[in-house]
Structure formats: C-alpha cells, structure tokens
Amino acid sequence: MTAPQPAPRSSSQPASFPADADLRRLIHFSTSDGRIWLADQRMVLIHAAALGALRKEMMESVGPVQTRRYFTRAGFAAGERDAALAREIRSGASLYDMFAVGPQLHMLEGAVQVKPIRFDANPQTGYFSGEYQWEHSWEAEVHTRNFGLQTEPVCWMLIGYASGYTSAFMGRTILFKETACVGKGDTHCRIVGKPLDEWPDADELAAWFKSESLISTLQNLQTEVESLRLEIAPEANRTKLIGQSEAFRSAYELLQLAAPTKVTVLLTGETGVGKERFAQALHALSPRANRPFVAVNCAAIPHALIESELFGAEKGAYTGSQAARPGRFERAEGGTLFLDEVGELPMEVQAKLLRVIQEGEVERLGSTQSRKVDVRLVTATNQDLSCAVREGRFRADLYYRINVYPVVIPPLRERQCDIEPLAQAMLERFARLHGKAVPTLTDHACEALRRYAWPGNVRELENLVERAVILSRPNREIEARDLFPGIEFPAGASVDQRGQLADSNATQIDCQALLDQLRNCAGGLEGLERALLREAVDKAKGNLSAAARMLGLTRPQLSYRLSRDQDKEGQQP
C-alpha cells in the first residue's frame, strides 16, 4: 500500500519554531489563591525528583512494563488536552505554526527541549511524518539517576505526550517511537512519528497505550458489577437526586422517610432549587410510583380558572363550558398531586382545598355531588407562608394542614460540592437532547461554576449548561468564558520572554517586541502612539467610539489626542 503524498505546504526541512509569546500569555500564576493556569486548564509545578521517586516506587511494585504503560498513557492524556489549544490560539496561522503549539508548550512546561528535523502533514488525507530531536529530557535524567543506563529508551511520558498531541491534532492515531535516547547512552533523544498502520511493529507499539493491567481489569469488573446492580435494582434506587453535600443529604433523607407514608409534604426553598424534582422523587419512592404524578403551577393559572382546573367543572358551569371536565385531583387518582407556588392560590380556593384535604372529597364546579379521591398532596412555595398568614394572604388553618411535614431544599450556593456532578449530568442530558457529543468542562470552567453565587439556583445552572452544549464544537472543551462571558482570571502573573514572572496586567503586550519596534520608529514614543491611534480608527472604520474602546480610552480622550496630533503635524514646516 503506497502512503499518500505529503501536503505541498509542508516542509521536509522545517524552520525554527515561531515566537511563543502567544503561548506564554496563556500561563497564569494566580498567587492569591494558589493556582497555576495554562489557558483554562489547571497546572501544577512538581519536582522532577518527586516524579522520579514515583517512577522508582512503581518500577519496584508493579514492574517496568506496567510502569511504562502508566507513564505513556498519562503523557498521552496530557498531549490530547494541549492539542485543543493549537487551532484555537493560531487559527489563522500555517499548518506548521499551528502544530508547533504542542512542542512549544512541551518546552514551556519544562519537559524537554524540542528541535524540529522533519515535518510533513496533510490533514485532508491524514498523512503525517515527523521527526524531532530532544535535549534535556527530564525522564532520561531521573531514570538514569535511579537505574543507570538502559538498553531501551526511557522517555515514556514524553513519547505519550507527542503521540497524544499529534493524534488529537490530526484526528487519527499517530504514534511516535524513540529511535535514540540519552537514557541508553545516546548523545540526544530523537523521535519519529507516523500513523499507527505504517509501523511494522504496530501491535507492539500500540500495546503501550492500552490500559491492560490487573488494576484496570478489576476496575472494569467493578464497573460491570455496578451496571448489573443498576439493572436489577428497584426503581426507587434510580430516583436518587444528584448531591453529596450535607445540606442536600439532610433534605433527601427527610424525603425518604416521608415517602412510604401518606403525610402531606410542604417543600420550601428559593426559586429554581428543584422543588418539582424533589416532588417527583418523593412520588417515585412512594408506593404510588406506578400511579399518576400531576403537577400544577398555581401561579401560572388565572385566578378565574384555578378552581375548575383543580376540582373540575360540570357542563355549563361557566361560559364556554361545553362538557364536564375532571380536575387535577381526579386525574391524579391513586397517585400524587403537586401544587407548586401554593401561596398564590386565591382565598376562596384555599378554603375548598382545605376541605379536600380534610374530607378526601372534591366537588366539581357547578355540581352538588362530591367525589371521593385518593391523592397524595405535595405542595411547594418560595414564600414565607407564616408571614403570609400574619398578613392575611393565606389561611392559617390551611397552612397548618399542609405544613405537617416541611422539607427545606437548600440553595445551590450551599451545595458547592454538588455543582460539578450536577453540571456533568446536565451535559450528558442536553447532549442527548440536542444530538451532540458530550462535551467536557475545563478546570477553569469547573472553578468558575463553584465560585458563582447562583441566584437562580439549579434552574440557572441548567440554562447555562444547555446554552454551552448548544454552542459547543467538536473536540473542544467548554471553557469558563462559554458559561460566563467576560470572566477573567484572578490578579496574578505570567511568564515573559526571559522566563521571568511579569504582572498579568502587562501580559497582553509583548513588551520586548514593542520596544524593538519603537527603536525603528522615527517619531519615537509619540510616533508610535500616533500610529496606534490611526490603526484603531482605521480598524473601526472611522467610528471613534469603537476605536476608543479598542484603546481603553473614552471618546473625548481619543478626540483630544487626535486633534493634538493634527495640530502638531500642522505646525511642522
């Protein structure tokens, strides 16, 4: 089988890597909260010696084969994550410059120095052939320090990274092999990469990227057991709501205790906390689970119609009533009726509701006969009903009847450890609903979710997640700015061209490059300012307000500077 020809734009003798200022700006040291970020992914600085100690302990406990597999797979996962940045950061650059993001990030992360030797690629055909030289490999250093020179290459995590990055970038499995390694006495490390099916020892090479170990086998068996348990478990076990926080568990335990009984439950909590979901769970946990669950939002039905909606109406009971119609109580016979926003019921309907609760009978509008109903009543409100009683807006006798078993549902801000699991479940649900692949959240996105106050509670989280799923693109994680437009990292520092920390306020400008341009500018600093002003005005097509926003100025400030420069030019001979 003849390999496809490389793309015309690729080069067999690639130039040096492009400037990495765009990548350095992605590194953010948030010293105020102890975090390091690479774009939206959280990073950790860790001693190479510590990784070496871990490597040594694994070699002695599970052996070199499994250790190599673990480190290779860890590197592969890291490479896949970095590949997502390549087309985002350099979307308008050449294929070579876009691909160079991976090797350059590998260097910025302190893993190894990368020198390109050969790069041939064609994304349309999936063809790839690359060769790179490595210097200062951390893996070769720590491995030889602990075990001496080896007969086989030892840069397992680095090879995994190169393979994971390239596979994700090209959209097909590309694996690298180390043809020379300092760990076995060579002067430098060298790697060669090409599609898996072009390697003569493809099966042996691919084995290092598979999770074939005793531990993973046990984990797979455990997963299968859990799946079987879910299949044979009673339906009640599938009704558990998502949450592990103490506030959530307290509310859910009260729900479980009430489920087998006939007690009337009052669910209270802020708007959007999920009162109807709790009511559905209560119904599903109860002996009435195979009977109807009927929900009514009392605030959404006009007062003139609420009585007939709840209790039904006979033919001719009111204008337009052409036939007898059962109410929600009758429709919920044998099951559960959920009255949301019960505090919005008019006083006359409250009196009739009280009778239904006490007698277990409903009387349709326009009828003189009562009908027995067997209904479990669950009510909910975001109001303080005791205050409404004092103000005369809610009947005291009805309040005491529905407040027999109150359950307070905590707001989302008091359930921080539940936010990420809730968001993940919503991602899966909305991805199925909209026919999209299930996206993942970046570390910064998860952190932003945890730090947000959530005034709209779970409903607001649902809206944000659904919007993010709809806007998501293939092979791209959901970032914090996809959820919260305009969000920024906390104040901190980044890395400048000399490898030193610089204040984050200055990281958006490559000061070294700017200084080089200033030296070549005949007008000095004032000339550079005039050029920036004109460029902004041209880019905004003469719209001074838009140009001012680009420059971080007000419109009057921009107008003053432009007129000042025009005056100076007019005074020149």
C-alpha positions as CSV (number, residue, x, y, z in Angstrom):
1,M,0.0,0.0,0.0
2,T,1.5,3.3,-1.1
3,A,1.4,6.1,1.5
4,P,-0.3,9.3,0.4
5,Q,1.9,12.1,-0.7
6,P,2.6,14.9,1.8
7,A,0.8,18.2,1.5
8,P,2.5,20.8,-0.7
9,R,2.6,23.3,2.1
10,S,4.6,21.1,4.5
11,S,8.4,21.2,4.6
12,S,10.9,18.5,4.9
13,Q,13.4,20.9,6.5
14,P,11.1,23.0,8.8
15,A,12.3,26.4,10.0
16,S,12.7,27.1,13.7
17,F,9.5,27.3,15.8
18,P,7.5,30.6,15.7
19,A,7.6,33.1,18.6
20,D,5.9,31.7,21.7
21,A,4.6,35.0,23.2
22,D,1.1,33.9,22.4
23,L,1.7,30.7,24.4
24,R,3.4,32.4,27.3
25,R,0.4,34.7,27.8
26,L,-1.7,31.5,28.4
27,I,0.3,30.8,31.6
28,H,-1.1,32.5,34.6
29,F,0.2,32.3,38.1
30,S,-2.8,33.2,40.4
31,T,-0.8,33.8,43.6
32,S,-3.8,35.0,45.6
33,D,-5.5,31.6,45.5
34,G,-2.6,29.2,44.9
35,R,-3.4,28.2,41.3
36,I,-1.5,28.0,38.1
37,W,-3.4,28.0,34.8
38,L,-2.5,27.1,31.2
39,A,-5.4,28.7,29.3
40,D,-8.4,27.1,31.1
41,Q,-6.6,24.1,32.4
42,R,-5.2,24.0,36.0
43,M,-1.5,23.1,36.1
44,V,0.8,22.1,39.0
45,L,4.6,22.7,39.4
46,I,6.1,19.5,40.7
47,H,9.7,18.4,41.4
48,A,11.1,16.2,38.7
49,A,12.7,14.3,41.6
50,A,9.3,13.6,43.0
51,L,8.1,12.1,39.7
52,G,11.3,10.2,39.7
53,A,10.6,8.8,43.2
54,L,7.1,7.8,42.0
55,R,8.6,6.2,38.9
56,K,11.0,4.2,41.1
57,E,8.3,3.0,43.5
58,M,6.1,1.9,40.6
59,M,9.0,0.1,39.0
60,E,9.6,-1.9,42.2
61,S,5.9,-2.6,42.9
62,V,4.2,-3.3,39.5
63,G,7.3,-3.8,37.3
64,P,8.8,-1.9,34.4
65,V,6.1,-3.0,31.9
66,Q,3.2,-1.6,33.8
67,T,5.1,1.5,34.8
68,R,5.9,2.3,31.2
69,R,2.3,1.8,30.3
70,Y,1.1,4.1,33.0
71,F,3.5,6.9,32.2
72,T,2.9,6.6,28.5
73,R,-0.9,6.9,29.0
74,A,-0.5,9.8,31.3
75,G,1.6,11.6,28.7
76,F,-0.9,10.7,26.0
77,A,-3.8,12.3,28.0
78,A,-1.7,15.5,28.6
79,G,-1.0,15.8,24.9
80,E,-4.6,15.4,23.9
81,R,-5.5,18.3,26.2
82,D,-2.9,20.6,24.8
83,A,-4.0,19.8,21.2
84,A,-7.3,21.5,21.8
85,L,-5.4,24.8,22.2
86,A,-3.5,24.6,18.9
87,R,-6.2,25.6,16.4
88,E,-7.8,28.0,18.9
89,I,-4.6,30.0,19.5
90,R,-3.2,30.0,16.0
91,S,-6.4,29.6,13.9
92,G,-5.1,31.8,11.1
93,A,-1.5,30.5,11.1
94,S,0.1,28.0,8.8
95,L,-0.3,24.3,9.5
96,Y,3.3,24.1,10.7
97,D,2.9,27.0,13.1
98,M,-0.4,25.6,14.4
99,F,1.2,22.2,15.0
100,A,4.2,23.8,16.7
101,V,2.0,24.7,19.7
102,G,2.4,21.2,21.1
103,P,6.2,21.1,21.0
104,Q,6.4,24.7,22.2
105,L,4.1,24.0,25.1
106,H,6.1,20.9,25.9
107,M,9.1,23.1,26.3
108,L,7.3,25.8,28.3
109,E,6.0,23.1,30.7
110,G,9.7,22.2,31.4
111,A,9.5,18.6,29.9
112,V,12.1,18.8,27.2
113,Q,13.8,21.0,24.6
114,V,12.4,20.2,21.2
115,K,14.2,20.8,17.9
116,P,12.3,20.1,14.6
117,I,14.0,18.0,12.0
118,R,11.2,17.0,9.6
119,F,7.5,17.8,9.4
120,D,5.3,16.5,6.6
121,A,1.5,16.5,7.1
122,N,-1.8,16.7,5.2
123,P,-4.9,17.0,7.3
124,Q,-7.1,16.2,4.4
125,T,-5.6,12.7,3.8
126,G,-4.4,12.2,7.4
127,Y,-0.9,11.8,6.3
128,F,1.8,12.6,8.8
129,S,5.5,12.0,9.1
130,G,7.6,13.9,11.7
131,E,11.0,13.7,13.3
132,Y,12.3,15.8,16.3
133,Q,15.4,15.9,18.4
134,W,15.1,16.2,22.2
135,E,17.5,17.7,24.6
136,H,17.4,17.8,28.4
137,S,14.6,15.2,28.8
138,W,13.5,15.1,32.5
139,E,12.7,11.5,32.1
140,A,16.1,10.5,30.8
141,E,17.7,12.4,33.7
142,V,15.7,10.9,36.5
143,H,15.7,7.4,35.1
144,T,19.4,7.2,34.6
145,R,19.9,8.7,38.1
146,N,17.8,6.0,39.7
147,F,18.6,3.0,37.4
148,G,21.6,3.8,35.3
149,L,21.9,3.4,31.6
150,Q,19.3,1.2,29.9
151,T,19.2,-0.9,26.8
152,E,15.8,0.6,25.7
153,P,14.5,4.2,25.5
154,V,13.1,5.6,28.7
155,C,11.2,8.8,27.8
156,W,7.8,7.1,28.2
157,M,5.7,10.1,29.3
158,L,7.3,12.4,26.6
159,I,6.5,9.8,23.9
160,G,3.0,9.6,25.2
161,Y,2.6,13.3,25.0
162,A,3.9,13.6,21.4
163,S,1.6,10.7,20.4
164,G,-1.5,12.1,22.2
165,Y,-1.0,15.6,20.9
166,T,-0.4,14.6,17.3
167,S,-3.3,12.1,17.3
168,A,-5.7,14.7,18.6
169,F,-4.4,17.3,16.2
170,M,-4.6,15.1,13.1
171,G,-7.8,13.3,14.0
172,R,-6.3,9.8,13.6
173,T,-3.9,7.6,15.6
174,I,-0.3,8.9,15.2
175,L,2.3,7.2,17.3
176,F,5.9,8.2,18.0
177,K,8.8,6.0,18.6
178,E,12.1,6.9,20.3
179,T,14.9,5.9,18.0
180,A,17.7,7.4,20.2
181,C,17.7,8.1,23.9
182,V,20.1,9.7,26.4
183,G,18.8,7.1,28.9
184,K,20.6,4.4,26.9
185,G,23.8,6.3,26.3
186,D,23.0,8.3,23.1
187,T,24.1,11.9,22.9
188,H,20.5,13.1,22.5
189,C,17.0,11.7,22.2
190,R,15.3,11.5,18.8
191,I,11.7,10.6,18.0
192,V,9.9,9.6,14.8
193,G,6.1,9.7,14.3
194,K,3.8,8.3,11.7
195,P,0.3,6.7,11.5
196,L,-0.1,3.5,13.5
197,D,-0.8,1.3,10.5
198,E,2.5,2.4,8.9
199,W,4.6,1.0,11.7
200,P,5.8,-2.6,11.0
201,D,5.5,-3.3,14.8
202,A,2.2,-1.5,15.2
203,D,0.7,-4.1,17.6
204,E,3.6,-4.0,19.9
205,L,3.8,-0.2,19.8
206,A,0.1,0.3,20.4
207,A,0.2,-2.0,23.4
208,W,1.9,0.7,25.5
209,F,-1.1,2.9,25.1
210,K,-3.7,0.4,26.3
211,S,-4.8,0.0,29.9
212,E,-4.1,-3.7,30.2
213,S,-3.3,-4.1,33.8
214,L,-4.6,-6.0,36.8
215,I,-5.9,-2.8,38.4
216,S,-7.7,-1.7,35.3
217,T,-9.2,-5.2,34.9
218,L,-10.5,-5.0,38.4
219,Q,-11.9,-1.5,37.7
220,N,-13.6,-2.8,34.6
221,L,-15.2,-5.7,36.5
222,Q,-16.3,-3.3,39.2
223,T,-18.0,-1.1,36.6
224,E,-19.8,-4.1,35.1
225,V,-21.0,-5.2,38.6
226,E,-22.3,-1.7,39.2
227,S,-24.1,-1.7,35.9
228,L,-25.7,-5.0,36.7
229,R,-26.8,-3.8,40.1
230,L,-28.4,-0.8,38.5
231,E,-30.3,-3.1,36.1
232,I,-31.7,-5.3,38.8
233,A,-32.1,-2.6,41.5
234,P,-35.7,-1.5,42.3
235,E,-36.9,1.6,40.5
236,A,-36.7,3.6,43.8
237,N,-32.9,3.4,43.6
238,R,-33.0,5.2,40.2
239,T,-34.8,8.1,41.7
240,K,-32.0,9.4,43.8
241,L,-31.3,13.0,43.1
242,I,-27.7,14.2,42.5
243,G,-26.0,15.5,45.5
244,Q,-23.5,14.7,48.3
245,S,-23.4,17.9,50.3
246,E,-24.6,17.8,53.9
247,A,-27.5,20.2,53.2
248,F,-28.7,18.1,50.3
249,R,-28.4,14.8,52.2
250,S,-30.4,16.2,55.1
251,A,-33.3,17.2,52.8
252,Y,-33.2,14.0,50.8
253,E,-33.2,11.8,54.0
254,L,-36.4,13.6,55.1
255,L,-37.9,12.8,51.7
256,Q,-37.0,9.1,52.0
257,L,-38.6,8.9,55.5
258,A,-41.8,10.6,54.2
259,A,-42.1,8.5,51.0
260,P,-43.8,5.3,52.4
261,T,-46.4,7.4,54.4
262,K,-49.4,9.4,53.3
263,V,-48.3,12.6,55.0
264,T,-48.8,15.9,53.2
265,V,-45.4,17.4,52.4
266,L,-44.5,21.1,52.0
267,L,-41.4,21.7,50.0
268,T,-39.8,25.2,50.6
269,G,-36.8,26.9,49.1
270,E,-35.7,29.6,46.7
271,T,-36.9,29.8,43.1
272,G,-35.1,27.3,40.9
273,V,-33.8,24.9,43.6
274,G,-35.7,22.0,42.1
275,K,-38.8,21.6,44.2
276,E,-40.7,19.8,41.4
277,R,-37.7,17.3,41.0
278,F,-38.0,16.6,44.7
279,A,-41.7,16.1,44.4
280,Q,-41.2,13.6,41.5
281,A,-38.6,11.8,43.6
282,L,-41.0,11.6,46.5
283,H,-43.6,10.1,44.2
284,A,-41.2,7.6,42.7
285,L,-40.1,6.5,46.1
286,S,-43.6,6.0,47.4
287,P,-46.0,3.0,47.0
288,R,-47.9,5.3,44.5
289,A,-45.0,5.3,42.0
290,N,-47.0,3.4,39.3
291,R,-49.9,5.8,39.5
292,P,-50.1,9.4,38.0
293,F,-47.9,12.3,39.1
294,V,-49.8,15.5,38.3
295,A,-48.0,18.9,38.7
296,V,-49.8,22.2,38.8
297,N,-48.1,25.7,38.9
298,C,-50.7,27.7,40.8
299,A,-49.0,31.0,39.8
300,A,-49.4,30.2,36.1
301,I,-53.2,29.7,36.0
302,P,-55.5,32.7,36.0
303,H,-57.5,33.0,39.3
304,A,-60.8,32.7,37.4
305,L,-59.8,29.3,36.1
306,I,-57.8,27.8,39.0
307,E,-60.9,26.4,40.8
308,S,-62.1,24.4,37.7
309,E,-58.5,23.3,37.0
310,L,-58.1,21.8,40.4
311,F,-61.5,20.5,41.2
312,G,-63.1,20.1,37.7
313,A,-66.3,21.5,36.3
314,E,-69.7,20.2,35.0
315,K,-71.1,21.1,31.6
316,G,-72.5,24.6,31.6
317,A,-70.8,25.5,35.0
318,Y,-69.4,28.7,33.3
319,T,-69.5,30.4,30.0
320,G,-67.8,28.2,27.4
321,S,-68.0,25.0,29.4
322,Q,-69.3,22.6,26.7
323,A,-68.6,19.4,28.6
324,A,-68.0,18.0,32.0
325,R,-64.2,18.0,32.8
326,P,-62.4,16.3,35.6
327,G,-59.9,18.4,37.6
328,R,-56.3,17.7,38.5
329,F,-57.3,16.0,41.7
330,E,-59.4,13.4,39.8
331,R,-56.6,13.0,37.2
332,A,-54.2,12.2,40.0
333,E,-56.4,9.5,41.5
334,G,-54.3,7.0,43.3
335,G,-51.1,9.0,42.7
336,T,-49.6,12.3,43.7
337,L,-50.7,15.9,43.1
338,F,-48.0,18.5,43.3
339,L,-49.1,22.1,43.8
340,D,-46.3,24.4,43.1
341,E,-46.4,28.1,44.3
342,V,-49.3,27.2,46.6
343,G,-49.0,30.6,48.2
344,E,-50.5,32.2,45.0
345,L,-53.9,30.4,45.5
346,P,-56.9,32.8,46.0
347,M,-58.5,32.7,49.4
348,E,-61.8,31.1,48.2
349,V,-59.8,28.3,46.5
350,Q,-57.8,27.8,49.7
351,A,-61.0,27.1,51.6
352,K,-62.0,24.5,49.1
353,L,-58.6,22.9,49.1
354,L,-58.7,22.6,52.9
355,R,-62.0,20.7,52.6
356,V,-60.5,18.3,50.1
357,I,-57.5,17.6,52.4
358,Q,-59.8,17.0,55.4
359,E,-62.6,15.0,53.8
360,G,-60.8,13.4,50.8
361,E,-63.6,14.6,48.5
362,V,-63.8,17.1,45.6
363,E,-66.8,18.8,44.3
364,R,-66.7,20.0,40.7
365,L,-67.7,23.5,39.8
366,G,-71.4,23.5,39.1
367,S,-72.0,20.2,40.8
368,T,-73.8,19.3,44.1
369,Q,-72.3,15.9,44.4
370,S,-68.9,15.1,46.0
371,R,-66.4,12.6,44.6
372,K,-64.0,10.6,46.7
373,V,-60.4,11.0,45.7
374,D,-57.3,9.1,47.0
375,V,-54.4,11.6,46.3
376,R,-51.1,12.2,48.0
377,L,-50.7,16.0,48.2
378,V,-47.3,17.7,47.9
379,T,-47.1,21.5,48.0
380,A,-44.3,23.9,47.4
381,T,-43.6,27.6,47.8
382,N,-40.7,30.0,47.8
383,Q,-42.7,32.4,50.1
384,D,-42.7,32.6,53.8
385,L,-46.2,31.2,54.4
386,S,-46.2,32.1,58.1
387,C,-45.6,35.7,57.1
388,A,-48.4,35.4,54.6
389,V,-50.7,34.1,57.3
390,R,-49.9,37.1,59.6
391,E,-50.6,39.5,56.7
392,G,-54.0,37.8,55.9
393,R,-52.9,36.5,52.5
394,F,-53.0,32.8,53.4
395,R,-55.4,30.8,55.6
396,A,-53.9,29.8,58.9
397,D,-55.9,26.5,59.0
398,L,-54.7,25.5,55.5
399,Y,-51.2,26.4,56.4
400,Y,-51.3,24.1,59.4
401,R,-52.7,21.3,57.3
402,I,-50.0,21.5,54.6
403,N,-47.1,22.2,56.9
404,V,-47.3,18.8,58.7
405,Y,-44.0,17.7,57.1
406,P,-41.9,20.6,55.8
407,V,-38.8,19.9,53.8
408,V,-36.4,22.8,53.1
409,I,-34.5,22.4,49.9
410,P,-31.1,24.2,50.1
411,P,-30.0,26.7,47.5
412,L,-27.2,25.8,45.1
413,R,-24.7,28.1,46.7
414,E,-24.9,25.9,49.9
415,R,-24.2,22.8,47.8
416,Q,-20.8,23.6,46.2
417,C,-19.6,20.0,46.1
418,D,-22.8,19.1,44.1
419,I,-22.3,21.7,41.4
420,E,-19.8,19.8,39.2
421,P,-21.7,16.4,39.3
422,L,-25.0,18.3,38.5
423,A,-23.3,20.1,35.6
424,Q,-21.9,16.8,34.3
425,A,-25.3,15.1,34.4
426,M,-26.8,18.1,32.6
427,L,-24.1,18.0,29.9
428,E,-25.0,14.4,29.2
429,R,-28.7,15.1,29.2
430,F,-28.6,18.1,26.9
431,A,-26.1,16.5,24.6
432,R,-28.6,13.6,24.0
433,L,-31.4,16.1,23.7
434,H,-29.7,18.2,21.0
435,G,-27.9,15.3,19.3
436,K,-24.4,16.4,20.1
437,A,-21.3,14.7,21.5
438,V,-21.0,15.1,25.3
439,P,-18.5,17.9,25.9
440,T,-16.3,18.2,28.9
441,L,-15.6,21.2,31.2
442,T,-12.1,22.7,31.6
443,D,-10.7,23.1,35.0
444,H,-11.3,26.8,35.0
445,A,-14.9,26.3,34.0
446,C,-15.4,24.0,36.9
447,E,-13.8,26.5,39.2
448,A,-16.0,29.3,37.8
449,L,-19.1,27.2,38.5
450,R,-18.1,26.6,42.1
451,R,-17.3,30.3,42.7
452,Y,-20.5,31.7,41.2
453,A,-23.3,32.7,43.7
454,W,-26.2,31.1,41.7
455,P,-29.1,33.4,42.4
456,G,-31.2,31.3,40.0
457,N,-30.1,28.0,41.6
458,V,-30.3,24.7,39.7
459,R,-32.6,26.2,37.0
460,E,-29.9,28.9,36.2
461,L,-27.3,26.1,36.1
462,E,-29.5,24.2,33.6
463,N,-29.9,27.2,31.4
464,L,-26.1,27.9,31.3
465,V,-25.2,24.3,30.6
466,E,-27.8,23.9,27.9
467,R,-26.5,27.1,26.2
468,A,-22.9,25.9,26.4
469,V,-23.9,22.5,24.9
470,I,-25.7,24.1,22.0
471,L,-22.7,26.4,21.3
472,S,-20.1,23.6,21.8
473,R,-17.9,22.5,19.0
474,P,-16.5,19.0,18.3
475,N,-13.2,18.2,20.1
476,R,-13.3,21.4,22.2
477,E,-13.9,21.6,25.9
478,I,-16.4,24.1,27.4
479,E,-14.4,27.0,28.8
480,A,-15.3,29.3,31.6
481,R,-16.0,32.2,29.1
482,D,-18.5,29.9,27.4
483,L,-20.5,29.8,30.6
484,F,-19.8,33.3,31.9
485,P,-18.8,35.7,29.1
486,G,-16.2,38.2,30.1
487,I,-14.8,36.2,33.0
488,E,-11.1,36.7,33.8
489,F,-8.5,35.0,35.9
490,P,-7.8,36.5,39.3
491,A,-4.9,39.0,39.5
492,G,-1.6,37.2,39.2
493,A,1.4,36.9,36.9
494,S,2.5,35.3,33.7
495,V,5.9,34.5,32.1
496,D,7.8,37.0,29.9
497,Q,10.2,36.2,27.1
498,R,13.1,36.0,29.5
499,G,11.3,33.3,31.6
500,Q,10.6,35.7,34.4
501,L,7.2,36.4,36.1
502,A,5.5,39.6,35.0
503,D,2.4,41.3,36.2
504,S,-0.7,39.9,34.5
505,N,-1.8,43.4,33.5
506,A,1.1,43.6,31.2
507,T,0.9,40.1,29.8
508,Q,-1.3,41.1,26.9
509,I,1.6,43.0,25.4
510,D,4.9,41.6,24.2
511,C,6.9,44.5,25.6
512,Q,10.2,43.2,24.2
513,A,8.8,43.1,20.6
514,L,7.2,46.5,21.2
515,L,10.5,48.0,22.3
516,D,12.2,46.6,19.2
517,Q,9.5,48.3,17.0
518,L,10.0,51.6,19.0
519,R,13.7,51.6,18.2
520,N,12.9,51.5,14.5
521,C,10.2,54.2,14.8
522,A,11.4,57.6,13.6
523,G,9.0,59.5,15.7
524,G,9.9,57.7,18.9
525,L,7.2,57.1,21.5
526,E,4.9,59.9,20.2
527,G,5.2,58.4,16.7
528,L,4.2,55.0,17.9
529,E,1.2,56.5,19.7
530,R,0.1,58.3,16.5
531,A,0.4,55.0,14.6
532,L,-1.7,53.2,17.2
533,L,-4.4,55.8,17.2
534,R,-4.7,55.8,13.4
535,E,-4.7,52.0,13.3
536,A,-7.5,51.8,15.7
537,V,-9.5,54.5,13.8
538,D,-8.9,52.6,10.5
539,K,-9.9,49.3,12.1
540,A,-13.1,50.8,13.5
541,K,-13.8,52.3,10.0
542,G,-13.9,55.8,11.4
543,N,-16.1,55.0,14.4
544,L,-14.3,57.0,17.2
545,S,-16.3,55.4,20.0
546,A,-15.4,51.9,18.8
547,A,-11.7,52.9,18.3
548,A,-11.7,54.4,21.8
549,R,-12.9,51.1,23.3
550,M,-10.1,49.2,21.5
551,L,-7.6,51.6,23.1
552,G,-9.1,51.6,26.5
553,L,-9.9,55.3,26.2
554,T,-13.1,57.4,26.4
555,R,-14.2,59.1,23.2
556,P,-13.3,62.6,24.4
557,Q,-9.8,61.3,25.3
558,L,-9.3,59.9,21.8
559,S,-10.7,63.0,20.1
560,Y,-8.2,65.1,22.2
561,R,-5.2,63.0,21.2
562,L,-6.2,63.0,17.5
563,S,-6.7,66.8,17.5
564,R,-3.4,67.3,19.3
565,D,-1.5,65.2,16.8
566,Q,-3.2,67.1,13.9
567,D,-2.1,70.4,15.5
568,K,1.5,69.2,15.8
569,E,1.5,68.0,12.2
570,G,0.1,71.4,11.1
571,Q,2.9,73.2,12.9
572,Q,5.6,71.3,11.2
573,P,7.4,73.3,8.4
